[in-house]
Amino acid sequence: MKTRPYTMLLMMVAGWINRQQQEAINYLLEENRILKEKYLVETGRKRIILNDRQRRRLAVLVRNGSAEH
C-alpha cells in the first residue's frame, strides 16, 4: 500500500500535537497535586470546599464530556 507524502506529514504533525497536549495535561495534573498538598498544609483540610458556582462549572464540564480524567 502506497502512502501519499502529505499523509505521513499529517501523521507526524498529529503525533507532535498529541505529545504537546499530553505534556500540558501532565503539567496541569502535577500542578493540581502540588496545590492540593499546599492547601492541606495551610488549612489542615484534605477536601476542598466548593461553592455552588464552582460545582456547577465542574458539572458542566463533565456533562459535556470535557473532563475525561
PQR file with spaces between the fields and no chain letter, atoms N, CA, C, O and H, PARSE charges and radii, in Angstrom:
ATOM       1  N    MET     1       0.840   -1.182    0.000 -0.4000 1.5000
ATOM       2  CA   MET     1       0.000    0.000    0.000 -0.0000 2.0000
ATOM       3  C    MET     1       0.884    1.244    0.000  0.5500 1.7000
ATOM       4  O    MET     1       1.792    1.378    0.820 -0.5500 1.4000
ATOM       5  N    LYS     2       0.613    2.115   -0.898 -0.4000 1.5000
ATOM       6  CA   LYS     2       1.396    3.328   -1.059 -0.0000 2.0000
ATOM       7  C    LYS     2       0.743    4.461   -0.264  0.5500 1.7000
ATOM       8  O    LYS     2      -0.460    4.695   -0.382 -0.5500 1.4000
ATOM       9  H    LYS     2      -0.125    2.006   -1.564  0.4000 1.0000
ATOM      10  N    THR     3       1.540    5.160    0.543 -0.4000 1.5000
ATOM      11  CA   THR     3       1.005    6.296    1.281 -0.0000 2.0000
ATOM      12  C    THR     3       1.374    7.577    0.557  0.5500 1.7000
ATOM      13  O    THR     3       2.450    7.698   -0.029 -0.5500 1.4000
ATOM      14  H    THR     3       2.517    4.970    0.638  0.4000 1.0000
ATOM      15  N    ARG     4       0.484    8.497    0.610 -0.4000 1.5000
ATOM      16  CA   ARG     4       0.742    9.793   -0.021 -0.0000 2.0000
ATOM      17  C    ARG     4       1.694   10.586    0.864  0.5500 1.7000
ATOM      18  O    ARG     4       1.666   10.440    2.086 -0.5500 1.4000
ATOM      19  H    ARG     4      -0.390    8.399    1.085  0.4000 1.0000
ATOM      20  N    PRO     5       2.532   11.421    0.267 -0.5600 1.5000
ATOM      21  CA   PRO     5       3.517   12.177    1.061  0.2800 2.0000
ATOM      22  C    PRO     5       2.879   13.035    2.143  0.5500 1.7000
ATOM      23  O    PRO     5       3.407   13.123    3.252 -0.5500 1.4000
ATOM      24  N    TYR     6       1.763   13.662    1.841 -0.4000 1.5000
ATOM      25  CA   TYR     6       1.147   14.525    2.837 -0.0000 2.0000
ATOM      26  C    TYR     6       0.516   13.727    3.978  0.5500 1.7000
ATOM      27  O    TYR     6       0.320   14.267    5.067 -0.5500 1.4000
ATOM      28  H    TYR     6       1.334   13.590    0.940  0.4000 1.0000
ATOM      29  N    THR     7       0.198   12.463    3.750 -0.4000 1.5000
ATOM      30  CA   THR     7      -0.361   11.626    4.811 -0.0000 2.0000
ATOM      31  C    THR     7       0.673   11.421    5.917  0.5500 1.7000
ATOM      32  O    THR     7       0.346   11.513    7.100 -0.5500 1.4000
ATOM      33  H    THR     7       0.357   12.025    2.866  0.4000 1.0000
ATOM      34  N    MET     8       1.910   11.144    5.537 -0.4000 1.5000
ATOM      35  CA   MET     8       2.979   10.960    6.511 -0.0000 2.0000
ATOM      36  C    MET     8       3.222   12.262    7.283  0.5500 1.7000
ATOM      37  O    MET     8       3.393   12.243    8.502 -0.5500 1.4000
ATOM      38  H    MET     8       2.176   11.069    4.576  0.4000 1.0000
ATOM      39  N    LEU     9       3.237   13.377    6.575 -0.4000 1.5000
ATOM      40  CA   LEU     9       3.427   14.677    7.222 -0.0000 2.0000
ATOM      41  C    LEU     9       2.287   14.956    8.198  0.5500 1.7000
ATOM      42  O    LEU     9       2.523   15.422    9.312 -0.5500 1.4000
ATOM      43  H    LEU     9       3.099   13.393    5.585  0.4000 1.0000
ATOM      44  N    LEU    10       1.081   14.679    7.791 -0.4000 1.5000
ATOM      45  CA   LEU    10      -0.081   14.886    8.647 -0.0000 2.0000
ATOM      46  C    LEU    10       0.005   14.024    9.904  0.5500 1.7000
ATOM      47  O    LEU    10      -0.316   14.489   10.998 -0.5500 1.4000
ATOM      48  H    LEU    10       0.889   14.300    6.886  0.4000 1.0000
ATOM      49  N    MET    11       0.431   12.785    9.755 -0.4000 1.5000
ATOM      50  CA   MET    11       0.573   11.900   10.915 -0.0000 2.0000
ATOM      51  C    MET    11       1.667   12.392   11.852  0.5500 1.7000
ATOM      52  O    MET    11       1.525   12.295   13.071 -0.5500 1.4000
ATOM      53  H    MET    11       0.691   12.408    8.866  0.4000 1.0000
ATOM      54  N    MET    12       2.751   12.918   11.302 -0.4000 1.5000
ATOM      55  CA   MET    12       3.831   13.449   12.138 -0.0000 2.0000
ATOM      56  C    MET    12       3.359   14.660   12.927  0.5500 1.7000
ATOM      57  O    MET    12       3.654   14.785   14.116 -0.5500 1.4000
ATOM      58  H    MET    12       2.867   12.997   10.312  0.4000 1.0000
ATOM      59  N    VAL    13       2.630   15.550   12.272 -0.4000 1.5000
ATOM      60  CA   VAL    13       2.106   16.735   12.954 -0.0000 2.0000
ATOM      61  C    VAL    13       1.099   16.326   14.032  0.5500 1.7000
ATOM      62  O    VAL    13       1.107   16.879   15.131 -0.5500 1.4000
ATOM      63  H    VAL    13       2.390   15.449   11.306  0.4000 1.0000
ATOM      64  N    ALA    14       0.243   15.370   13.722 -0.4000 1.5000
ATOM      65  CA   ALA    14      -0.742   14.896   14.708 -0.0000 2.0000
ATOM      66  C    ALA    14      -0.039   14.281   15.917  0.5500 1.7000
ATOM      67  O    ALA    14      -0.464   14.498   17.052 -0.5500 1.4000
ATOM      68  H    ALA    14       0.236   14.921   12.829  0.4000 1.0000
ATOM      69  N    GLY    15       1.019   13.523   15.691 -0.4000 1.5000
ATOM      70  CA   GLY    15       1.779   12.940   16.786 -0.0000 2.0000
ATOM      71  C    GLY    15       2.433   14.001   17.643  0.5500 1.7000
ATOM      72  O    GLY    15       2.447   13.894   18.869 -0.5500 1.4000
ATOM      73  H    GLY    15       1.364   13.347   14.769  0.4000 1.0000
ATOM      74  N    TRP    16       2.978   15.032   17.000 -0.4000 1.5000
ATOM      75  CA   TRP    16       3.615   16.122   17.739 -0.0000 2.0000
ATOM      76  C    TRP    16       2.594   16.862   18.594  0.5500 1.7000
ATOM      77  O    TRP    16       2.855   17.168   19.758 -0.5500 1.4000
ATOM      78  H    TRP    16       2.966   15.119   16.004  0.4000 1.0000
ATOM      79  N    ILE    17       1.418   17.152   18.007 -0.4000 1.5000
ATOM      80  CA   ILE    17       0.356   17.836   18.756 -0.0000 2.0000
ATOM      81  C    ILE    17      -0.090   16.985   19.939  0.5500 1.7000
ATOM      82  O    ILE    17      -0.310   17.504   21.034 -0.5500 1.4000
ATOM      83  H    ILE    17       1.206   16.904   17.062  0.4000 1.0000
ATOM      84  N    ASN    18      -0.223   15.680   19.719 -0.4000 1.5000
ATOM      85  CA   ASN    18      -0.622   14.778   20.793 -0.0000 2.0000
ATOM      86  C    ASN    18       0.386   14.819   21.944  0.5500 1.7000
ATOM      87  O    ASN    18      -0.004   14.868   23.110 -0.5500 1.4000
ATOM      88  H    ASN    18      -0.044   15.259   18.830  0.4000 1.0000
ATOM      89  N    ARG    19       1.673   14.798   21.618 -0.4000 1.5000
ATOM      90  CA   ARG    19       2.709   14.867   22.662 -0.0000 2.0000
ATOM      91  C    ARG    19       2.644   16.182   23.419  0.5500 1.7000
ATOM      92  O    ARG    19       2.773   16.206   24.643 -0.5500 1.4000
ATOM      93  H    ARG    19       1.989   14.758   20.670  0.4000 1.0000
ATOM      94  N    GLN    20       2.443   17.276   22.693 -0.4000 1.5000
ATOM      95  CA   GLN    20       2.349   18.583   23.343 -0.0000 2.0000
ATOM      96  C    GLN    20       1.156   18.627   24.295  0.5500 1.7000
ATOM      97  O    GLN    20       1.264   19.134   25.412 -0.5500 1.4000
ATOM      98  H    GLN    20       2.338   17.256   21.699  0.4000 1.0000
ATOM      99  N    GLN    21       0.037   18.102   23.853 -0.4000 1.5000
ATOM     100  CA   GLN    21      -1.156   18.082   24.704 -0.0000 2.0000
ATOM     101  C    GLN    21      -0.932   17.212   25.932  0.5500 1.7000
ATOM     102  O    GLN    21      -1.336   17.585   27.034 -0.5500 1.4000
ATOM     103  H    GLN    21      -0.050   17.690   22.946  0.4000 1.0000
ATOM     104  N    GLN    22      -0.296   16.063   25.761 -0.4000 1.5000
ATOM     105  CA   GLN    22      -0.050   15.174   26.893 -0.0000 2.0000
ATOM     106  C    GLN    22       0.896   15.815   27.898  0.5500 1.7000
ATOM     107  O    GLN    22       0.718   15.659   29.106 -0.5500 1.4000
ATOM     108  H    GLN    22       0.032   15.760   24.867  0.4000 1.0000
ATOM     109  N    GLU    23       1.900   16.535   27.408 -0.4000 1.5000
ATOM     110  CA   GLU    23       2.812   17.242   28.311 -0.0000 2.0000
ATOM     111  C    GLU    23       2.072   18.311   29.101  0.5500 1.7000
ATOM     112  O    GLU    23       2.317   18.477   30.296 -0.5500 1.4000
ATOM     113  H    GLU    23       2.044   16.662   26.426  0.4000 1.0000
ATOM     114  N    ALA    24       1.168   19.040   28.447 -0.4000 1.5000
ATOM     115  CA   ALA    24       0.381   20.067   29.131 -0.0000 2.0000
ATOM     116  C    ALA    24      -0.518   19.433   30.190  0.5500 1.7000
ATOM     117  O    ALA    24      -0.645   19.962   31.295 -0.5500 1.4000
ATOM     118  H    ALA    24       0.969   18.906   27.476  0.4000 1.0000
ATOM     119  N    ILE    25      -1.144   18.303   29.857 -0.4000 1.5000
ATOM     120  CA   ILE    25      -2.007   17.604   30.813 -0.0000 2.0000
ATOM     121  C    ILE    25      -1.193   17.136   32.014  0.5500 1.7000
ATOM     122  O    ILE    25      -1.613   17.313   33.158 -0.5500 1.4000
ATOM     123  H    ILE    25      -1.041   17.874   28.960  0.4000 1.0000
ATOM     124  N    ASN    26      -0.031   16.538   31.758 -0.4000 1.5000
ATOM     125  CA   ASN    26       0.816   16.063   32.853 -0.0000 2.0000
ATOM     126  C    ASN    26       1.250   17.209   33.756  0.5500 1.7000
ATOM     127  O    ASN    26       1.270   17.064   34.978 -0.5500 1.4000
ATOM     128  H    ASN    26       0.310   16.394   30.829  0.4000 1.0000
ATOM     129  N    TYR    27       1.596   18.345   33.165 -0.4000 1.5000
ATOM     130  CA   TYR    27       1.980   19.513   33.946 -0.0000 2.0000
ATOM     131  C    TYR    27       0.829   19.973   34.827  0.5500 1.7000
ATOM     132  O    TYR    27       1.013   20.221   36.019 -0.5500 1.4000
ATOM     133  H    TYR    27       1.580   18.463   32.172  0.4000 1.0000
ATOM     134  N    LEU    28      -0.368   20.088   34.235 -0.4000 1.5000
ATOM     135  CA   LEU    28      -1.514   20.560   34.997 -0.0000 2.0000
ATOM     136  C    LEU    28      -1.912   19.592   36.112  0.5500 1.7000
ATOM     137  O    LEU    28      -2.322   20.027   37.188 -0.5500 1.4000
ATOM     138  H    LEU    28      -0.517   19.887   33.267  0.4000 1.0000
ATOM     139  N    LEU    29      -1.796   18.285   35.866 -0.4000 1.5000
ATOM     140  CA   LEU    29      -2.085   17.302   36.915 -0.0000 2.0000
ATOM     141  C    LEU    29      -1.110   17.441   38.082  0.5500 1.7000
ATOM     142  O    LEU    29      -1.513   17.402   39.245 -0.5500 1.4000
ATOM     143  H    LEU    29      -1.463   17.932   34.991  0.4000 1.0000
ATOM     144  N    GLU    30       0.166   17.603   37.767 -0.4000 1.5000
ATOM     145  CA   GLU    30       1.164   17.753   38.835 -0.0000 2.0000
ATOM     146  C    GLU    30       0.965   19.069   39.578  0.5500 1.7000
ATOM     147  O    GLU    30       1.089   19.113   40.802 -0.5500 1.4000
ATOM     148  H    GLU    30       0.493   17.635   36.822  0.4000 1.0000
ATOM     149  N    GLU    31       0.658   20.134   38.855 -0.4000 1.5000
ATOM     150  CA   GLU    31       0.391   21.418   39.494 -0.0000 2.0000
ATOM     151  C    GLU    31      -0.810   21.290   40.436  0.5500 1.7000
ATOM     152  O    GLU    31      -0.796   21.838   41.538 -0.5500 1.4000
ATOM     153  H    GLU    31       0.556   20.098   37.861  0.4000 1.0000
ATOM     154  N    ASN    32      -1.842   20.570   40.005 -0.4000 1.5000
ATOM     155  CA   ASN    32      -3.024   20.341   40.831 -0.0000 2.0000
ATOM     156  C    ASN    32      -2.654   19.589   42.108  0.5500 1.7000
ATOM     157  O    ASN    32      -3.119   19.936   43.194 -0.5500 1.4000
ATOM     158  H    ASN    32      -1.854   20.124   39.110  0.4000 1.0000
ATOM     159  N    ARG    33      -1.809   18.551   41.974 -0.4000 1.5000
ATOM     160  CA   ARG    33      -1.373   17.794   43.159 -0.0000 2.0000
ATOM     161  C    ARG    33      -0.622   18.691   44.138  0.5500 1.7000
ATOM     162  O    ARG    33      -0.842   18.622   45.347 -0.5500 1.4000
ATOM     163  H    ARG    33      -1.431   18.269   41.092  0.4000 1.0000
ATOM     164  N    ILE    34       0.259   19.527   43.614 -0.4000 1.5000
ATOM     165  CA   ILE    34       1.038   20.430   44.466 -0.0000 2.0000
ATOM     166  C    ILE    34       0.131   21.409   45.190  0.5500 1.7000
ATOM     167  O    ILE    34       0.291   21.638   46.389 -0.5500 1.4000
ATOM     168  H    ILE    34       0.437   19.584   42.632  0.4000 1.0000
ATOM     169  N    LEU    35      -0.818   21.986   44.471 -0.4000 1.5000
ATOM     170  CA   LEU    35      -1.733   22.944   45.094 -0.0000 2.0000
ATOM     171  C    LEU    35      -2.606   22.282   46.155  0.5500 1.7000
ATOM     172  O    LEU    35      -2.895   22.889   47.187 -0.5500 1.4000
ATOM     173  H    LEU    35      -0.948   21.800   43.497  0.4000 1.0000
ATOM     174  N    LYS    36      -3.029   21.034   45.909 -0.4000 1.5000
ATOM     175  CA   LYS    36      -3.807   20.312   46.917 -0.0000 2.0000
ATOM     176  C    LYS    36      -2.971   20.042   48.164  0.5500 1.7000
ATOM     177  O    LYS    36      -3.469   20.174   49.282 -0.5500 1.4000
ATOM     178  H    LYS    36      -2.794   20.541   45.071  0.4000 1.0000
ATOM     179  N    GLU    37      -1.693   19.662   47.981 -0.4000 1.5000
ATOM     180  CA   GLU    37      -0.800   19.451   49.128 -0.0000 2.0000
ATOM     181  C    GLU    37      -0.628   20.738   49.918  0.5500 1.7000
ATOM     182  O    GLU    37      -0.681   20.734   51.148 -0.5500 1.4000
ATOM     183  H    GLU    37      -1.288   19.555   47.073  0.4000 1.0000
ATOM     184  N    LYS    38      -0.422   21.837   49.205 -0.4000 1.5000
ATOM     185  CA   LYS    38      -0.241   23.130   49.860 -0.0000 2.0000
ATOM     186  C    LYS    38      -1.502   23.521   50.630  0.5500 1.7000
ATOM     187  O    LYS    38      -1.412   24.037   51.744 -0.5500 1.4000
ATOM     188  H    LYS    38      -0.379   21.840   48.206  0.4000 1.0000
ATOM     189  N    TYR    39      -2.663   23.280   50.049 -0.4000 1.5000
ATOM     190  CA   TYR    39      -3.934   23.579   50.708 -0.0000 2.0000
ATOM     191  C    TYR    39      -4.077   22.766   51.994  0.5500 1.7000
ATOM     192  O    TYR    39      -4.520   23.282   53.020 -0.5500 1.4000
ATOM     193  H    TYR    39      -2.736   22.861   49.144  0.4000 1.0000
ATOM     194  N    LEU    40      -3.697   21.490   51.928 -0.4000 1.5000
ATOM     195  CA   LEU    40      -3.782   20.622   53.101 -0.0000 2.0000
ATOM     196  C    LEU    40      -2.876   21.137   54.215  0.5500 1.7000
ATOM     197  O    LEU    40      -3.283   21.181   55.376 -0.5500 1.4000
ATOM     198  H    LEU    40      -3.336   21.071   51.094  0.4000 1.0000
ATOM     199  N    VAL    41      -1.667   21.520   53.873 -0.4000 1.5000
ATOM     200  CA   VAL    41      -0.724   22.017   54.883 -0.0000 2.0000
ATOM     201  C    VAL    41      -1.217   23.314   55.504  0.5500 1.7000
ATOM     202  O    VAL    41      -1.128   23.499   56.717 -0.5500 1.4000
ATOM     203  H    VAL    41      -1.336   21.485   52.930  0.4000 1.0000
ATOM     204  N    GLU    42      -1.737   24.212   54.673 -0.4000 1.5000
ATOM     205  CA   GLU    42      -2.133   25.531   55.180 -0.0000 2.0000
ATOM     206  C    GLU    42      -3.459   25.524   55.933  0.5500 1.7000
ATOM     207  O    GLU    42      -3.643   26.314   56.859 -0.5500 1.4000
ATOM     208  H    GLU    42      -1.809   24.061   53.687  0.4000 1.0000
ATOM     209  N    THR    43      -4.383   24.648   55.553 -0.4000 1.5000
ATOM     210  CA   THR    43      -5.704   24.671   56.191 -0.0000 2.0000
ATOM     211  C    THR    43      -5.957   23.478   57.092  0.5500 1.7000
ATOM     212  O    THR    43      -6.825   23.531   57.963 -0.5500 1.4000
ATOM     213  H    THR    43      -4.234   24.007   54.801  0.4000 1.0000
ATOM     214  N    GLY    44      -5.210   22.402   56.891 -0.4000 1.5000
ATOM     215  CA   GLY    44      -5.447   21.192   57.649 -0.0000 2.0000
ATOM     216  C    GLY    44      -6.612   20.378   57.116  0.5500 1.7000
ATOM     217  O    GLY    44      -6.962   19.343   57.684 -0.5500 1.4000
ATOM     218  H    GLY    44      -4.505   22.359   56.183  0.4000 1.0000
ATOM     219  N    ARG    45      -7.217   20.841   56.023 -0.4000 1.5000
ATOM     220  CA   ARG    45      -8.346   20.131   55.410 -0.0000 2.0000
ATOM     221  C    ARG    45      -7.892   19.435   54.141  0.5500 1.7000
ATOM     222  O    ARG    45      -7.193   20.016   53.311 -0.5500 1.4000
ATOM     223  H    ARG    45      -6.933   21.682   55.561  0.4000 1.0000
ATOM     224  N    LYS    46      -8.298   18.188   54.003 -0.4000 1.5000
ATOM     225  CA   LYS    46      -7.948   17.442   52.799 -0.0000 2.0000
ATOM     226  C    LYS    46      -8.902   17.771   51.663  0.5500 1.7000
ATOM     227  O    LYS    46      -8.495   17.847   50.503 -0.5500 1.4000
ATOM     228  H    LYS    46      -8.866   17.715   54.677  0.4000 1.0000
ATOM     229  N    ARG    47     -10.147   17.963   51.992 -0.4000 1.5000
ATOM     230  CA   ARG    47     -11.178   18.201   50.975 -0.0000 2.0000
ATOM     231  C    ARG    47     -11.339   19.697   50.740  0.5500 1.7000
ATOM     232  O    ARG    47     -11.420   20.486   51.680 -0.5500 1.4000
ATOM     233  H    ARG    47     -10.477   17.902   52.933  0.4000 1.0000
ATOM     234  N    ILE    48     -11.383   20.065   49.467 -0.4000 1.5000
ATOM     235  CA   ILE    48     -11.588   21.459   49.099 -0.0000 2.0000
ATOM     236  C    ILE    48     -13.090   21.703   49.010  0.5500 1.7000
ATOM     237  O    ILE    48     -13.802   21.004   48.291 -0.5500 1.4000
ATOM     238  H    ILE    48     -11.317   19.424   48.703  0.4000 1.0000
ATOM     239  N    ILE    49     -13.555   22.690   49.740 -0.4000 1.5000
ATOM     240  CA   ILE    49     -14.975   23.022   49.758 -0.0000 2.0000
ATOM     241  C    ILE    49     -15.265   23.962   48.587  0.5500 1.7000
ATOM     242  O    ILE    49     -14.662   25.028   48.465 -0.5500 1.4000
ATOM     243  H    ILE    49     -12.976   23.259   50.325  0.4000 1.0000
ATOM     244  N    LEU    50     -16.194   23.550   47.736 -0.4000 1.5000
ATOM     245  CA   LEU    50     -16.571   24.353   46.573 -0.0000 2.0000
ATOM     246  C    LEU    50     -17.912   25.016   46.815  0.5500 1.7000
ATOM     247  O    LEU    50     -18.783   24.464   47.488 -0.5500 1.4000
ATOM     248  H    LEU    50     -16.684   22.684   47.835  0.4000 1.0000
ATOM     249  N    ASN    51     -18.066   26.211   46.254 -0.4000 1.5000
ATOM     250  CA   ASN    51     -19.380   26.855   46.335 -0.0000 2.0000
ATOM     251  C    ASN    51     -20.238   26.361   45.169  0.5500 1.7000
ATOM     252  O    ASN    51     -19.765   25.602   44.323 -0.5500 1.4000
ATOM     253  H    ASN    51     -17.358   26.659   45.708  0.4000 1.0000
ATOM     254  N    ASP    52     -21.480   26.786   45.130 -0.4000 1.5000
ATOM     255  CA   ASP    52     -22.413   26.295   44.106 -0.0000 2.0000
ATOM     256  C    ASP    52     -21.945   26.620   42.689  0.5500 1.7000
ATOM     257  O    ASP    52     -22.061   25.785   41.792 -0.5500 1.4000
ATOM     258  H    ASP    52     -21.865   27.403   45.817  0.4000 1.0000
ATOM     259  N    ARG    53     -21.427   27.808   42.486 -0.4000 1.5000
ATOM     260  CA   ARG    53     -20.970   28.214   41.153 -0.0000 2.0000
ATOM     261  C    ARG    53     -19.815   27.331   40.680  0.5500 1.7000
ATOM     262  O    ARG    53     -19.776   26.942   39.512 -0.5500 1.4000
ATOM     263  H    ARG    53     -21.333   28.487   43.215  0.4000 1.0000
ATOM     264  N    GLN    54     -18.882   27.012   41.566 -0.4000 1.5000
ATOM     265  CA   GLN    54     -17.744   26.159   41.214 -0.0000 2.0000
ATOM     266  C    GLN    54     -18.191   24.731   40.905  0.5500 1.7000
ATOM     267  O    GLN    54     -17.720   24.123   39.944 -0.5500 1.4000
ATOM     268  H    GLN    54     -18.914   27.327   42.515  0.4000 1.0000
ATOM     269  N    ARG    55     -19.098   24.203   41.717 -0.4000 1.5000
ATOM     270  CA   ARG    55     -19.635   22.861   41.450 -0.0000 2.0000
ATOM     271  C    ARG    55     -20.360   22.813   40.115  0.5500 1.7000
ATOM     272  O    ARG    55     -20.248   21.835   39.375 -0.5500 1.4000
ATOM     273  H    ARG    55     -19.481   24.697   42.497  0.4000 1.0000
ATOM     274  N    ARG    56     -21.099   23.866   39.812 -0.4000 1.5000
ATOM     275  CA   ARG    56     -21.821   23.938   38.546 -0.0000 2.0000
ATOM     276  C    ARG    56     -20.855   23.954   37.365  0.5500 1.7000
ATOM     277  O    ARG    56     -21.104   23.296   36.355 -0.5500 1.4000
ATOM     278  H    ARG    56     -21.190   24.659   40.413  0.4000 1.0000
ATOM     279  N    ARG    57     -19.749   24.703   37.480 -0.4000 1.5000
ATOM     280  CA   ARG    57     -18.745   24.748   36.409 -0.0000 2.0000
ATOM     281  C    ARG    57     -18.167   23.367   36.149  0.5500 1.7000
ATOM     282  O    ARG    57     -17.989   22.972   34.996 -0.5500 1.4000
ATOM     283  H    ARG    57     -19.547   25.238   38.301  0.4000 1.0000
ATOM     284  N    LEU    58     -17.873   22.627   37.219 -0.4000 1.5000
ATOM     285  CA   LEU    58     -17.344   21.276   37.046 -0.0000 2.0000
ATOM     286  C    LEU    58     -18.395   20.343   36.451  0.5500 1.7000
ATOM     287  O    LEU    58     -18.081   19.507   35.605 -0.5500 1.4000
ATOM     288  H    LEU    58     -18.018   22.947   38.155  0.4000 1.0000
ATOM     289  N    ALA    59     -19.630   20.486   36.890 -0.4000 1.5000
ATOM     290  CA   ALA    59     -20.706   19.629   36.379 -0.0000 2.0000
ATOM     291  C    ALA    59     -20.918   19.855   34.884  0.5500 1.7000
ATOM     292  O    ALA    59     -21.173   18.904   34.146 -0.5500 1.4000
ATOM     293  H    ALA    59     -19.886   21.165   37.578  0.4000 1.0000
ATOM     294  N    VAL    60     -20.815   21.094   34.436 -0.4000 1.5000
ATOM     295  CA   VAL    60     -20.978   21.392   33.010 -0.0000 2.0000
ATOM     296  C    VAL    60     -19.875   20.709   32.209  0.5500 1.7000
ATOM     297  O    VAL    60     -20.140   20.158   31.142 -0.5500 1.4000
ATOM     298  H    VAL    60     -20.607   21.867   35.036  0.4000 1.0000
ATOM     299  N    LEU    61     -18.650   20.738   32.706 -0.4000 1.5000
ATOM     300  CA   LEU    61     -17.541   20.077   32.013 -0.0000 2.0000
ATOM     301  C    LEU    61     -17.772   18.564   31.901  0.5500 1.7000
ATOM     302  O    LEU    61     -17.546   17.967   30.848 -0.5500 1.4000
ATOM     303  H    LEU    61     -18.434   21.187   33.573  0.4000 1.0000
ATOM     304  N    VAL    62     -18.222   17.965   32.993 -0.4000 1.5000
ATOM     305  CA   VAL    62     -18.454   16.517   32.992 -0.0000 2.0000
ATOM     306  C    VAL    62     -19.606   16.177   32.040  0.5500 1.7000
ATOM     307  O    VAL    62     -19.525   15.213   31.279 -0.5500 1.4000
ATOM     308  H    VAL    62     -18.406   18.450   33.848  0.4000 1.0000
ATOM     309  N    ARG    63     -20.653   16.957   32.087 -0.4000 1.5000
ATOM     310  CA   ARG    63     -21.815   16.697   31.246 -0.0000 2.0000
ATOM     311  C    ARG    63     -21.459   16.817   29.756  0.5500 1.7000
ATOM     312  O    ARG    63     -21.960   16.048   28.935 -0.5500 1.4000
ATOM     313  H    ARG    63     -20.720   17.740   32.705  0.4000 1.0000
ATOM     314  N    ASN    64     -20.605   17.769   29.414 -0.4000 1.5000
ATOM     315  CA   ASN    64     -20.213   17.969   28.014 -0.0000 2.0000
ATOM     316  C    ASN    64     -19.106   17.025   27.579  0.5500 1.7000
ATOM     317  O    ASN    64     -18.732   17.027   26.406 -0.5500 1.4000
ATOM     318  H    ASN    64     -20.199   18.394   30.081  0.4000 1.0000
ATOM     319  N    GLY    65     -18.573   16.226   28.479 -0.4000 1.5000
ATOM     320  CA   GLY    65     -17.523   15.287   28.119 -0.0000 2.0000
ATOM     321  C    GLY    65     -16.147   15.911   28.064  0.5500 1.7000
ATOM     322  O    GLY    65     -15.213   15.296   27.548 -0.5500 1.4000
ATOM     323  H    GLY    65     -18.877   16.224   29.432  0.4000 1.0000
ATOM     324  N    SER    66     -15.999   17.127   28.588 -0.4000 1.5000
ATOM     325  CA   SER    66     -14.708   17.810   28.548 -0.0000 2.0000
ATOM     326  C    SER    66     -13.770   17.348   29.651  0.5500 1.7000
ATOM     327  O    SER    66     -12.566   17.592   29.574 -0.5500 1.4000
ATOM     328  H    SER    66     -16.757   17.626   29.007  0.4000 1.0000
ATOM     329  N    ALA    67     -14.291   16.692   30.669 -0.4000 1.5000
ATOM     330  CA   ALA    67     -13.465   16.246   31.781 -0.0000 2.0000
ATOM     331  C    ALA    67     -13.398   14.726   31.737  0.5500 1.7000
ATOM     332  O    ALA    67     -14.210   14.049   32.369 -0.5500 1.4000
ATOM     333  H    ALA    67     -15.269   16.495   30.732  0.4000 1.0000
ATOM     334  N    GLU    68     -12.449   14.195   31.005 -0.4000 1.5000
ATOM     335  CA   GLU    68     -12.343   12.741   30.811 -0.0000 2.0000
ATOM     336  C    GLU    68     -11.486   12.063   31.859  0.5500 1.7000
ATOM     337  O    GLU    68     -11.519   10.838   31.980 -0.5500 1.4000
ATOM     338  H    GLU    68     -11.790   14.745   30.492  0.4000 1.0000
ATOM     339  N    HIS    69     -10.722   12.825   32.619 -0.4000 1.5000
ATOM     340  CA   HIS    69      -9.791   12.195   33.562 -0.0000 2.0000
ATOM     341  C    HIS    69     -10.414   12.007   34.870  0.5500 1.7000
ATOM     342  O    HIS    69      -9.778   11.490   35.789 -0.5500 1.4000
ATOM     343  H    HIS    69     -10.695   13.820   32.521  0.4000 1.0000
